[in-house]
């Protein structure tokens, strides 16, 4: 198996994990650890397959994911995000360079606004009272799928 095939297989696995996360977050408002953990653990294989396995690159990936986790943990502490959302974003951050992770924060914010509007409207139509539970993992996973798509399609341009 060549490194390119391994990289694309891993990206395919990541995409499947993100799609499952979307489903479980919408249906149960949960992002399962048994999905997030393999996403995080597969990242070093992806680094190897993409020749991004130097000491400095690995350190930067780990630092980026740690900072992402810390940033979103603040939102969790404020009651604005769930723990699964925080873990999913941190695991996803392991896969990409720090500049790409910054773009993911921006994209997830925009997609998150759309998801929030949709689920608040749906909540109002269905029940009309109380606070809507917003599945932000959907926005995070859609952003991750966008980044995976960029990796795949940019290879062929």
N, C-alpha and C positions, 0 to 999 in steps of 0.2 A: 504494500500500500504506500503510495507516495504521500508526501506531506500535503500536497494540494487536496488530494482525495480525503485525507484525514481532516483537514481544516473544513472542507465543505460538509463532511459527515457530522462534525461537531456543531457547525452552524445549523445544520438541519435538526439536530437534537435540541439545540437551544431554542429554535423556532417552535418545535413541538412542546417543549416545556413552557414556553411563553403562552402558547395557545391554551394549554391546560390551565395555566394560571388565570387567564381571562375567564375561562368557563367557571372555575371554582370560585373566583372572586364575585362574578355576577350571581351565580346560583346560591352560594353559601356565605358570601362575604368573608371568605378565607383564602389565603394563599398558603398552600400546604408546604411544610418543611421538607416533605419527601420529594417535592419538585424543586424547591429553592436550593437545597443542599447539593443535588447533582449538578445544578447550573453552576454553582460556585466551584465544585470540585473538578468540573470539566475544563474550567478556564486554563489551568496550567498545561493541559494537553493542547489546547488551542494556541497557547503561547509557543509551545514547542513546534507545532505544525506550521506556524507563521514566522518562525525564526525570531521570535520576540522573547527568548528565554535567557537573556543575559541577566547578570546580577542587578544592574541598574534598572533594566526594564521591569523585572519582577518586583523590585522594590517600589518602583513608581506605580505599578498596578496595585500593589498592596496598600500603598499610601492613599491612592485615589479612592479605592473602595472603603478604606477606613474613614476618610474625610466625608465621603458620601453617606456612610452609615451614621456618622456623628451629626451631620447636617440634618438628615431626615429623622434622627432620633429626637432632635429638638421638637420637630413637628409632632412626633408621636407623644412626647411628654406633654405637649399642649393639647392633646386630644384631637389633633387635626388629621392624623394618619394612623393606620393600624400597624402593628408590629410586622405583619407579613409584607406590607408594602415597603417598609424600611429594609427588611432583609432581602427582598427581591431586587430593589434598586442597588443595594450593595453588591449582591451576587452578580448582577448584570454589569456593574462597574468594573468587575475584574476582567471582563472580556475586551474592554476598549481602552484606548489611550485617554489620558486625562482631558485633552481638548474635546474629544468625542463625548466624554462623560458630561462635560459642561454643556455641550449641545443637547445631550439627552435631558438634562435638567430643564433647559428652555423648551424643548419639544414636549416633554412630559407636562410641563406647566400649561402649555397651550392646549394640548389634548385633554389634560385634566379639567380645564375650564369647560370644554365642550361636554365631557363626561358628566361633570357636576350639573350643568344646565339640563342635560337630558334626564338624569336620574332624579333631580329635584322636580322637574315637570312631571315625570312618570309617577313619582310619589304623591304629588298634589292631585293628579288625576285619579289615582287609585284610592288614597285614603283621605287626603285633604288636611290632615293634621299631623302634628309631631315633626320630628327632625328626620330628614332623609339620610339613609346610610349610603355614602358614596364609595363605590369600589375603585379607589385610585389605582389599584393594581392593574386595572384595565388600561389606564393611560400609560403606566410604566411599561407594561408588556407590549402595547402597541408601539411605543417608542423603541423598545428593544427590537421588535420585528422590523421596524423601519431601518434601524442600524444594520441588522442582519441582511436585509434586502440591498442596502447600499454596498455591503461587502461583496455580495454575490454579483450584482449587476455591474459594479465598477470594475470587476475582474475582466469583463467581456467588452469593455469600451476601449 
